[in-house]
């Protein structure tokens, strides 16, 4: 994504990227937030200048884009994606910047489809299946459990894949889930 943005803007021009995440999330969470930060930090600062902001909600995203002169916004987290890609916020961004700002969502599609938003979504059930299969394969007790957090659609799909992976690994495994 960023390489394509660099090419479209000319490699000599610095790209300012605004990375938004959910309130309460950490840049060093061993998940998508950390992955995005590590990837952005790997670029030479003469080509790409990242800015990291928590709680990038609809109330301050236009101000943050202006403040950092961002040409691209990357969003990680269900809450921030739903707020920032709402019809009202997209309209405010387009009114202020036209089509000069592009946005990318990671692991969830936008709340409102738009020509300035691209989404990278993953098949949670497939990742869950692999994790479940590995857990089932390595269990010596034939008992596998999981703690999956707040139930929302991507997590439900991961959980279903995990359970199917455990079942595939060994039919006699006992599966314990709340």
Secondary structure by P-SEA (a helix, b strand, c coil): caaaaaaaacccbbbbbbbbbccccccccccaaaaaaaaaaacccccbbbbbbcccccccaaaaaaaacccbbbbccaaaaaaaacaaaaaaaaaaccccbbbbbcccccccccccbbbbbcaaaaaaaaaaaaaaaaccccbbbbbbccccaaaaaaaaaaaaaaaaacccbbbbcc
